[in-house]
């Protein structure tokens, strides 16, 4: 059953399920047909921030390509303000032009007489309406979505205060118009029961394109780390608490660095402290505490930073929000995924992804504020989840290979040099 209503036009090709192409949008700095006032003379700061976040949110769930540009009459979407109808009632409106099912232009207007003000860091009207939700709603119209009132949704004709983000109805509708986000090329590895590694390359459709099986066996692969911060991650292997860092070239082992001592289970590694070398992330299986370990070039332990609290099982390490610092991905026994953010080893915030997922076997930093999570079901089905640092934006099944994937995505790309 369809859970959305379409207006009958869209950006790009009029064919449903096709990409939008580039959509230029701007904050209006000049009146449009006498309706807008200058946007930047009134809506600044959080107003513009929340509008940008609303564009990003729609872009995160479908094959849409928004670009903020300097204001010009030729831009496809322009946003501004007007005296619409005073306090309450209509808080925003959208007008568009189209030809043959293809959208040509859209103007979005917000009512400047709503008494917008900050409450707990969020913009709301005197009537308690969220400005971010209004922006989501009006941008939804500009994308080609009409009002849908069967279940709670952003695109309801009357804003529902309980709806603060896109619902499945909204996502289904925009994907019907523009399709899902394409996948990302994945480099990862599988490990056989005898310890041999099979390096795997997948294309953006999830199809296996190449594979290289080693003849040599190795300890269990438990993560990857760009130890020297040179863009060339190595595989972390571990046995009975000992850690061995392996580097490969052309599918062949090129170096091995055995770390002194024995340690908790390694979960990955990355730059957390700003030091020149990345730290290893280990976790206690009993307390859930995380220990960040620093080593020198000889493999000798030089630093340790132990958290005072325990966390869910660490399943990966990557810069999931694109701020240049490593973050930690954890998962509960019920499949929930929580992203942990640290400042110089101090836990500062978390972001819980909605939903429940198969066990995570890898997390890959995509270097653009996004990341890819690889999961594997009990039946061996591997799934790639692409997310933007806080929301899952697309999912793609990978070809089954009969191998258990391991934490090697960051390193596998260097096996085929």
C-alpha positions as CSV (number, residue, x, y, z in Angstrom):
1,X,0.0,0.0,0.0
2,X,1.4,3.4,-1.0
3,X,1.9,5.6,2.1
4,X,2.5,9.0,0.4
5,X,1.0,11.4,-2.1
6,X,2.9,12.9,-5.1
7,X,2.2,16.3,-6.7
8,X,2.9,15.1,-10.2
9,X,6.2,16.8,-10.9
10,X,9.8,16.5,-9.8
11,X,13.3,17.8,-10.4
12,X,15.3,16.3,-13.2
13,X,13.7,13.7,-15.4
14,X,9.9,13.4,-14.9
15,X,10.3,9.6,-14.7
16,X,9.7,8.3,-11.2
17,X,12.7,6.9,-9.3
18,X,15.3,8.9,-11.2
19,X,18.0,11.2,-9.7
20,X,17.2,14.9,-9.2
21,X,20.4,16.2,-10.8
22,X,21.9,19.3,-9.2
23,X,19.3,21.6,-7.5
24,X,20.7,25.1,-6.7
25,X,19.0,26.8,-3.8
26,X,19.6,30.1,-2.0
27,X,18.5,32.5,0.7
28,X,16.7,35.3,-1.1
29,X,18.4,38.7,-0.9
30,X,15.9,40.5,-3.1
31,X,12.1,40.5,-3.3
32,X,10.4,38.0,-5.6
33,X,7.2,39.3,-7.2
34,X,6.7,41.6,-4.3
35,X,6.3,38.7,-1.9
36,X,9.7,38.2,-0.2
37,X,11.6,40.6,2.0
38,X,15.4,40.3,2.1
39,X,16.1,37.0,3.8
40,X,19.4,37.9,5.3
41,X,18.0,41.0,7.0
42,X,15.8,38.9,9.3
43,X,16.6,35.2,9.3
44,X,20.2,34.7,10.4
45,X,22.1,32.3,12.6
46,X,19.9,29.4,13.7
47,X,17.3,30.1,11.0
48,X,19.8,29.5,8.2
49,X,21.4,26.6,10.1
50,X,18.1,24.8,10.5
51,X,17.2,25.3,6.8
52,X,20.5,23.9,5.8
53,X,19.9,20.9,8.1
54,X,16.5,20.4,6.5
55,X,18.0,20.3,3.0
56,X,20.7,17.9,4.2
57,X,18.1,15.6,5.8
58,X,16.1,15.2,2.6
59,X,19.3,14.7,0.7
60,X,20.4,11.9,3.1
61,X,17.5,9.6,2.3
62,X,17.2,9.8,-1.5
63,X,19.2,10.4,-4.7
64,X,19.0,14.2,-4.4
65,X,21.8,16.7,-5.0
66,X,21.2,20.1,-3.3
67,X,23.7,22.9,-3.7
68,X,23.6,26.2,-1.7
69,X,24.6,29.1,-4.0
70,X,24.6,32.9,-4.0
71,X,21.1,34.3,-4.6
72,X,20.0,34.8,-8.2
73,X,16.6,34.9,-9.9
74,X,17.6,31.8,-11.9
75,X,18.1,29.6,-8.9
76,X,15.8,26.6,-8.7
77,X,14.7,27.0,-5.0
78,X,14.7,30.4,-3.2
79,X,13.7,30.9,0.4
80,X,12.5,34.1,2.1
81,X,10.0,35.7,4.4
82,X,6.7,37.4,4.2
83,X,3.8,38.6,6.3
84,X,1.5,35.6,5.5
85,X,-1.4,35.7,7.9
86,X,-0.1,36.8,11.3
87,X,0.4,34.6,14.3
88,X,-0.5,30.9,13.9
89,X,-2.4,29.2,11.1
90,X,-0.1,29.3,8.0
91,X,3.5,29.2,9.1
92,X,5.1,28.6,5.7
93,X,4.1,28.1,2.1
94,X,5.6,26.9,-1.2
95,X,4.9,27.9,-4.8
96,X,6.3,26.2,-7.8
97,X,6.3,26.1,-11.6
98,X,6.7,23.1,-13.8
99,X,6.4,21.8,-17.3
100,X,5.5,18.3,-18.4
101,X,6.1,16.8,-15.0
102,X,9.5,18.4,-14.6
103,X,9.9,21.1,-12.0
104,X,11.4,24.4,-13.0
105,X,11.4,26.7,-9.9
106,X,10.1,26.8,-6.4
107,X,9.7,29.7,-3.9
108,X,9.5,28.9,-0.1
109,X,8.2,31.5,2.2
110,X,8.1,31.5,6.0
111,X,5.8,33.7,8.0
112,X,7.8,36.3,9.8
113,X,5.0,37.1,12.2
114,X,5.2,33.8,14.2
115,X,7.4,35.2,17.0
116,X,10.3,32.7,16.3
117,X,12.6,32.3,19.2
118,X,15.0,29.8,20.7
119,X,14.0,27.1,23.1
120,X,16.7,24.6,24.2
121,X,18.7,25.5,21.1
122,X,15.8,25.0,18.7
123,X,13.7,27.6,16.9
124,X,10.0,27.6,17.7
125,X,7.1,29.9,17.1
126,X,5.0,31.5,19.8
127,X,2.5,28.8,19.1
128,X,5.1,26.1,19.7
129,X,5.7,25.1,16.1
130,X,9.3,23.9,15.2
131,X,10.9,26.0,12.5
132,X,13.0,22.9,11.4
133,X,9.8,20.9,10.9
134,X,8.3,23.7,8.8
135,X,11.4,23.8,6.7
136,X,11.3,20.0,6.2
137,X,7.6,20.3,5.2
138,X,8.0,23.1,2.7
139,X,11.1,21.6,1.1
140,X,9.2,18.3,0.8
141,X,6.6,20.2,-1.3
142,X,9.4,21.7,-3.4
143,X,10.6,18.1,-4.1
144,X,7.2,17.0,-5.4
145,X,5.5,15.6,-2.3
146,X,1.8,16.5,-1.6
147,X,0.0,16.3,1.8
148,X,-0.5,12.9,3.2
149,X,-2.8,12.4,6.2
150,X,-3.3,8.7,6.8
151,X,-0.5,8.4,9.4
152,X,1.7,10.9,11.2
153,X,4.3,12.4,8.8
154,X,6.2,15.5,8.1
155,X,4.0,15.9,5.0
156,X,0.7,16.0,7.0
157,X,-1.4,19.0,6.0
158,X,-1.5,20.1,9.7
159,X,1.9,19.9,11.5
160,X,1.9,17.2,14.2
161,X,3.9,18.2,17.2
162,X,4.8,14.6,17.8
163,X,6.6,14.4,14.4
164,X,10.0,15.9,14.6
165,X,11.8,14.1,11.8
166,X,11.1,12.4,8.5
167,X,8.9,9.3,8.9
168,X,8.9,6.2,6.7
169,X,6.0,7.7,4.8
170,X,8.1,10.8,3.9
171,X,11.1,8.6,3.0
172,X,9.1,6.3,0.9
173,X,7.6,9.2,-1.0
174,X,10.8,11.0,-1.8
175,X,12.5,7.7,-2.8
176,X,9.5,7.0,-5.2
177,X,10.4,10.3,-6.8
178,X,14.2,10.1,-6.9
179,X,15.3,6.6,-6.0
180,X,17.6,5.5,-3.2
181,X,21.2,6.8,-2.7
182,X,23.7,4.8,-4.7
183,X,26.0,2.5,-2.7
184,X,29.7,3.1,-2.1
185,X,32.5,0.9,-3.4
186,X,33.6,-1.4,-0.6
187,X,37.0,-2.9,0.1
188,X,37.0,-5.4,2.9
189,X,38.3,-8.9,3.8
190,X,37.1,-12.3,4.8
191,X,39.0,-14.7,7.0
192,X,38.7,-18.5,6.6
193,X,38.6,-20.8,9.6
194,X,42.2,-21.7,9.0
195,X,43.3,-18.1,9.3
196,X,43.9,-17.3,5.6
197,X,42.6,-13.9,4.4
198,X,40.6,-13.2,1.3
199,X,40.7,-9.6,0.2
200,X,37.4,-8.5,-1.5
201,X,36.4,-5.6,-3.6
202,X,32.8,-4.6,-4.2
203,X,31.4,-2.0,-6.7
204,X,28.7,0.5,-5.8
205,X,26.0,-2.0,-6.6
206,X,27.3,-4.5,-4.1
207,X,28.8,-6.9,-6.7
208,X,32.0,-8.6,-6.0
209,X,34.6,-7.4,-8.5
210,X,37.9,-9.0,-7.4
211,X,39.3,-11.3,-4.7
212,X,42.7,-12.3,-3.6
213,X,43.3,-15.3,-1.2
214,X,46.5,-15.4,0.8
215,X,48.4,-18.7,1.2
216,X,49.6,-17.7,4.7
217,X,47.4,-17.9,7.8
218,X,47.2,-15.2,10.4
219,X,45.9,-14.5,13.9
220,X,42.3,-13.4,14.1
221,X,41.8,-10.0,12.4
222,X,40.2,-7.6,14.9
223,X,40.5,-4.2,13.3
224,X,42.5,-1.9,11.1
225,X,44.6,1.2,12.0
226,X,46.5,3.9,10.1
227,X,49.2,3.6,12.8
228,X,51.7,5.9,11.1
229,X,49.0,8.4,9.9
230,X,50.3,8.0,6.4
231,X,47.0,7.0,4.7
232,X,48.0,3.3,4.7
233,X,46.1,1.3,7.3
234,X,47.4,-2.0,8.5
235,X,45.5,-5.0,9.8
236,X,45.3,-5.6,13.5
237,X,45.5,-9.2,14.5
238,X,45.4,-10.7,18.0
239,X,45.9,-14.0,19.8
240,X,45.7,-14.6,23.5
241,X,45.9,-10.9,24.1
242,X,49.0,-10.3,22.0
243,X,48.7,-7.8,19.1
244,X,50.4,-8.0,15.8
245,X,50.1,-5.2,13.2
246,X,50.3,-6.4,9.6
247,X,50.9,-4.4,6.5
248,X,50.2,-5.7,3.0
249,X,51.2,-4.7,-0.5
250,X,49.7,-6.3,-3.6
251,X,48.1,-8.9,-1.4
252,X,51.4,-9.9,0.1
253,X,52.5,-9.4,3.7
254,X,55.1,-6.6,3.7
255,X,55.7,-6.0,7.4
256,X,54.7,-7.2,10.9
257,X,55.0,-5.3,14.2
258,X,54.4,-7.3,17.3
259,X,53.3,-5.1,20.3
260,X,54.9,-5.8,23.6
261,X,52.5,-7.1,26.3
262,X,49.0,-8.6,26.3
263,X,45.8,-6.5,26.2
264,X,42.0,-6.6,26.2
265,X,40.3,-7.3,22.9
266,X,41.3,-4.8,20.2
267,X,38.3,-3.2,18.4
268,X,40.1,-0.9,16.0
269,X,42.1,2.3,16.1
270,X,42.3,5.9,15.1
271,X,43.5,9.4,16.0
272,X,41.8,10.5,19.2
273,X,44.4,12.6,21.1
274,X,45.9,14.6,18.2
275,X,49.2,12.7,18.5
276,X,51.2,11.8,15.4
277,X,50.4,8.1,15.7
278,X,47.0,6.5,16.0
279,X,45.8,4.8,19.2
280,X,44.5,1.3,19.5
281,X,41.0,0.9,21.0
282,X,40.6,-2.0,23.4
283,X,37.7,-3.0,25.5
284,X,37.1,-5.1,28.6
285,X,34.7,-8.0,27.9
286,X,33.4,-7.8,31.5
287,X,33.1,-4.1,32.4
288,X,32.7,-2.6,28.9
289,X,35.4,0.0,29.7
290,X,37.5,1.2,26.8
291,X,41.3,1.7,26.9
292,X,43.1,3.8,24.4
293,X,46.6,2.5,23.9
294,X,49.5,4.4,22.3
295,X,52.6,2.6,21.0
296,X,55.9,3.7,19.5
297,X,57.5,2.5,16.3
298,X,59.1,-0.4,18.1
299,X,55.7,-1.6,19.4
300,X,56.3,-0.5,23.0
301,X,53.4,0.8,25.0
302,X,53.8,4.5,25.6
303,X,50.3,5.6,26.8
304,X,47.0,4.3,28.2
305,X,43.8,6.2,28.7
306,X,41.0,4.1,30.4
307,X,37.4,5.3,30.5
308,X,35.7,5.4,33.8
309,X,32.5,4.0,32.5
310,X,31.5,1.0,30.4
311,X,29.8,0.9,27.0
312,X,28.1,-1.4,24.7
313,X,30.3,-3.7,22.6
314,X,32.6,-1.7,20.4
315,X,32.2,-2.9,16.8
316,X,34.2,-0.3,14.8
317,X,36.3,2.9,14.8
318,X,36.0,5.6,12.1
319,X,35.5,9.3,11.7
320,X,31.7,8.9,11.3
321,X,30.8,12.7,11.5
322,X,33.6,14.1,9.3
323,X,35.2,16.3,12.0
324,X,38.7,14.8,11.5
325,X,38.7,12.9,14.8
326,X,38.1,9.1,15.2
327,X,34.8,8.0,16.7
328,X,33.6,4.7,18.1
329,X,30.6,2.6,17.0
330,X,29.0,0.4,19.6
331,X,26.2,-2.2,19.4
332,X,23.9,-3.6,22.0
333,X,22.9,-7.3,22.3
334,X,19.6,-6.4,20.8
335,X,21.1,-4.9,17.6
336,X,20.9,-1.2,18.5
337,X,23.8,1.0,17.2
338,X,25.2,3.9,19.2
339,X,27.9,6.3,18.0
340,X,30.3,7.6,20.7
341,X,32.2,10.9,20.4
342,X,35.3,11.6,22.4
343,X,37.5,14.7,23.1
344,X,41.0,13.7,24.1
345,X,39.8,10.3,25.3
346,X,36.9,11.9,27.3
347,X,33.4,10.7,26.4
348,X,31.4,13.8,25.4
349,X,28.3,12.7,23.4
350,X,26.6,9.8,21.7
351,X,24.1,9.4,18.8
352,X,21.8,6.5,18.8
353,X,20.8,5.3,15.3
354,X,17.1,4.4,15.0
355,X,16.3,0.7,14.4
356,X,17.9,-2.6,15.1
357,X,20.6,-4.3,12.9
358,X,22.4,-7.5,12.3
359,X,25.8,-7.8,14.0
360,X,28.2,-5.2,12.7
361,X,31.5,-6.6,11.3
362,X,33.1,-3.4,9.9
363,X,32.8,0.3,9.9
364,X,34.5,2.3,7.1
365,X,35.2,6.1,7.1
366,X,34.2,7.6,3.8
367,X,36.1,10.8,4.4
368,X,33.1,13.1,3.6
369,X,31.1,13.2,6.8
370,X,29.6,9.8,6.1
371,X,30.5,6.2,6.8
372,X,29.6,2.7,5.8
373,X,28.7,-0.1,8.2
374,X,28.9,-3.7,7.2
375,X,26.6,-6.1,8.9
376,X,26.3,-9.9,8.6
377,X,23.2,-12.0,9.5
378,X,23.3,-15.4,11.0
379,X,22.7,-16.9,7.6
380,X,25.7,-15.1,6.2
381,X,24.0,-12.2,4.3
382,X,26.2,-9.1,4.3
383,X,24.6,-5.7,4.1
384,X,26.2,-2.3,3.6
385,X,24.6,0.5,5.5
386,X,25.6,4.0,4.5
387,X,24.9,6.7,7.0
388,X,25.6,10.5,7.4
389,X,26.9,10.4,10.9
390,X,23.4,10.3,12.5
391,X,21.0,8.6,10.1
392,X,21.1,5.5,7.9
393,X,20.7,6.9,4.3
394,X,20.8,3.7,2.2
395,X,21.2,0.0,2.5
396,X,22.7,-2.4,-0.1
397,X,23.1,-6.2,0.0
398,X,26.6,-7.5,-0.9
399,X,27.1,-10.6,-2.9
400,X,27.4,-13.6,-0.5
401,X,30.9,-15.1,-0.6
402,X,30.7,-17.7,2.2
403,X,33.3,-15.8,4.2
404,X,32.9,-14.0,7.5
405,X,33.8,-10.4,6.9
406,X,36.4,-8.9,9.3
407,X,37.5,-5.4,10.3
408,X,39.6,-4.7,7.3
409,X,37.8,-2.3,5.0
410,X,40.2,0.6,5.6
411,X,43.2,-1.5,4.9
412,X,41.9,-3.7,2.1
413,X,42.1,-0.9,-0.5
414,X,45.9,-1.0,-0.2
415,X,46.1,-4.7,-1.0
416,X,45.7,-4.1,-4.7
417,X,48.5,-1.6,-5.3
